[in-house]
């Protein structure tokens, strides 16, 4: 049986992969990378480090011209959500990224 923390991490990875694999259909090509984690509360240091890592990776990709998708190079944007180190917060974050 998965612990709440493990389940939240798995859901964050799944949502991130789903969001990352689908470009936003807009005039400018943009890929949104979802990051759900504890940005406040007892584990804020871990969540903030993960968010900072995602933003750093996005900045590196964007500096190189973007993420190649088909014939386009899309800019990567990180969308973060504070789970507040709770299962309910993680679920709300997954729902937020899904919409």
C-alpha contacts under 8 A as a table, 3 or more apart, distances in Angstrom:
res1	aa1	res2	aa2	distance
2	X	6	X	5.97
2	X	7	X	5.91
3	X	6	X	5.20
3	X	7	X	6.07
4	X	7	X	5.06
4	X	8	X	6.10
4	X	87	X	6.11
5	X	8	X	5.14
5	X	9	X	6.27
5	X	87	X	7.53
6	X	9	X	5.09
6	X	10	X	6.16
7	X	10	X	5.11
7	X	11	X	6.09
8	X	11	X	5.08
8	X	12	X	6.05
8	X	87	X	6.90
8	X	90	X	5.75
8	X	91	X	7.69
9	X	12	X	5.03
9	X	13	X	6.27
9	X	37	X	7.94
10	X	13	X	5.17
10	X	14	X	6.19
11	X	14	X	5.06
11	X	15	X	6.00
11	X	94	X	7.13
12	X	15	X	5.24
12	X	16	X	5.94
12	X	34	X	7.69
12	X	35	X	6.62
12	X	36	X	5.64
12	X	37	X	7.65
12	X	90	X	7.99
12	X	94	X	7.05
13	X	16	X	5.05
13	X	17	X	6.09
14	X	17	X	5.18
14	X	18	X	6.22
15	X	18	X	5.08
15	X	19	X	6.06
15	X	34	X	6.80
15	X	94	X	6.69
15	X	97	X	7.17
15	X	98	X	7.44
16	X	19	X	5.18
16	X	20	X	5.82
16	X	33	X	5.81
16	X	34	X	4.84
16	X	35	X	6.62
17	X	20	X	5.08
17	X	21	X	6.07
17	X	33	X	7.99
18	X	21	X	5.38
18	X	22	X	6.72
19	X	22	X	5.55
19	X	23	X	7.80
19	X	31	X	7.58
19	X	32	X	6.16
19	X	33	X	5.95
19	X	34	X	6.48
19	X	97	X	7.76
20	X	23	X	7.17
20	X	31	X	6.12
20	X	32	X	6.00
20	X	33	X	5.23
20	X	34	X	7.56
21	X	31	X	7.93
22	X	31	X	6.85
23	X	29	X	6.88
23	X	30	X	6.00
23	X	31	X	4.72
23	X	32	X	7.31
23	X	69	X	7.97
23	X	74	X	7.78
24	X	29	X	6.48
24	X	30	X	5.41
24	X	31	X	5.66
24	X	32	X	7.17
25	X	28	X	7.93
25	X	29	X	6.86
25	X	30	X	7.74
26	X	29	X	6.21
26	X	30	X	7.57
28	X	74	X	7.72
29	X	72	X	7.36
29	X	73	X	7.16
29	X	74	X	4.66
29	X	75	X	6.46
30	X	74	X	4.93
30	X	75	X	4.78
30	X	76	X	5.81
30	X	77	X	6.94
31	X	74	X	6.29
31	X	75	X	6.14
31	X	76	X	4.83
31	X	77	X	6.13
32	X	76	X	5.87
32	X	77	X	4.83
32	X	78	X	5.73
32	X	79	X	6.46
33	X	54	X	7.92
33	X	76	X	6.89
33	X	77	X	6.00
33	X	78	X	4.70
33	X	79	X	5.95
34	X	78	X	5.97
34	X	79	X	4.95
34	X	80	X	5.88
34	X	81	X	7.95
34	X	97	X	6.39
35	X	50	X	7.86
35	X	51	X	6.31
35	X	54	X	7.56
35	X	78	X	6.99
35	X	79	X	6.10
35	X	80	X	4.58
35	X	81	X	6.31
36	X	47	X	7.94
36	X	80	X	5.77
36	X	81	X	4.88
36	X	82	X	6.16
36	X	83	X	6.22
36	X	90	X	6.68
36	X	93	X	5.76
36	X	94	X	7.21
37	X	47	X	4.82
37	X	48	X	7.77
37	X	50	X	7.75
37	X	51	X	7.80
37	X	80	X	7.81
37	X	81	X	6.58
37	X	82	X	5.54
37	X	83	X	5.11
37	X	84	X	7.32
37	X	85	X	7.06
37	X	90	X	7.07
38	X	41	X	6.71
38	X	43	X	5.87
38	X	44	X	5.03
38	X	45	X	8.00
38	X	46	X	7.14
38	X	47	X	4.60
38	X	48	X	7.27
38	X	82	X	5.31
38	X	83	X	4.87
38	X	84	X	4.73
38	X	85	X	4.69
38	X	86	X	7.95
39	X	43	X	7.51
39	X	44	X	4.54
39	X	45	X	7.35
39	X	46	X	7.93
39	X	47	X	5.07
39	X	48	X	5.42
39	X	81	X	7.74
39	X	82	X	4.96
39	X	83	X	6.94
39	X	84	X	6.27
39	X	85	X	7.89
40	X	43	X	6.94
40	X	44	X	4.55
40	X	47	X	7.93
40	X	82	X	6.81
40	X	83	X	7.90
40	X	84	X	5.26
40	X	85	X	7.28
41	X	44	X	5.44
41	X	84	X	5.64
41	X	85	X	6.22
42	X	85	X	7.02
43	X	46	X	5.61
43	X	47	X	6.62
43	X	85	X	6.42
44	X	47	X	5.09
44	X	48	X	5.86
44	X	84	X	7.87
44	X	85	X	7.76
45	X	48	X	5.27
45	X	49	X	6.05
46	X	49	X	5.15
46	X	50	X	6.22
47	X	50	X	5.11
47	X	51	X	6.14
48	X	51	X	5.00
48	X	52	X	5.97
49	X	52	X	5.06
49	X	53	X	6.05
50	X	53	X	5.00
50	X	54	X	6.24
51	X	54	X	5.12
51	X	55	X	6.20
51	X	80	X	7.03
52	X	55	X	5.05
52	X	56	X	6.01
53	X	56	X	5.01
53	X	57	X	6.17
54	X	57	X	5.15
54	X	58	X	6.14
54	X	78	X	6.87
55	X	58	X	5.02
55	X	59	X	6.09
55	X	77	X	7.82
55	X	78	X	6.06
56	X	59	X	5.08
56	X	60	X	6.31
57	X	60	X	5.13
57	X	61	X	6.32
58	X	61	X	5.15
58	X	62	X	6.02
58	X	76	X	5.42
58	X	77	X	6.64
58	X	78	X	7.12
59	X	62	X	5.03
59	X	63	X	5.94
59	X	76	X	7.68
60	X	63	X	5.10
60	X	64	X	6.51
61	X	64	X	5.28
61	X	65	X	6.72
61	X	66	X	5.21
61	X	67	X	6.24
61	X	75	X	7.71
61	X	76	X	7.19
62	X	65	X	5.10
62	X	66	X	4.29
62	X	67	X	7.19
62	X	75	X	5.53
62	X	76	X	6.34
63	X	66	X	6.89
65	X	73	X	6.52
65	X	74	X	7.73
65	X	75	X	7.41
66	X	73	X	4.88
66	X	74	X	4.82
66	X	75	X	4.68
66	X	76	X	6.70
67	X	73	X	5.04
67	X	74	X	4.95
67	X	75	X	6.29
67	X	76	X	6.95
68	X	71	X	7.21
68	X	72	X	5.80
68	X	73	X	4.30
68	X	74	X	6.28
69	X	72	X	5.39
69	X	73	X	5.95
69	X	74	X	6.84
70	X	73	X	7.92
81	X	93	X	5.56
81	X	96	X	7.84
82	X	85	X	7.95
82	X	89	X	7.00
82	X	90	X	7.85
82	X	93	X	7.04
83	X	86	X	5.98
83	X	87	X	7.50
83	X	88	X	7.48
83	X	89	X	3.91
83	X	90	X	4.63
83	X	91	X	7.85
83	X	92	X	7.37
83	X	93	X	6.20
84	X	89	X	5.78
84	X	90	X	7.79
85	X	89	X	6.86
85	X	90	X	7.48
86	X	89	X	5.06
86	X	90	X	6.26
87	X	90	X	5.05
87	X	91	X	6.17
88	X	91	X	5.09
88	X	92	X	6.09
89	X	92	X	4.99
89	X	93	X	6.06
90	X	93	X	4.99
90	X	94	X	6.24
91	X	94	X	5.11
91	X	95	X	6.26
92	X	95	X	5.07
92	X	96	X	6.03
93	X	96	X	4.92
93	X	97	X	6.20
94	X	97	X	5.25
94	X	98	X	6.08
95	X	98	X	5.01
95	X	99	X	6.34
96	X	99	X	5.49
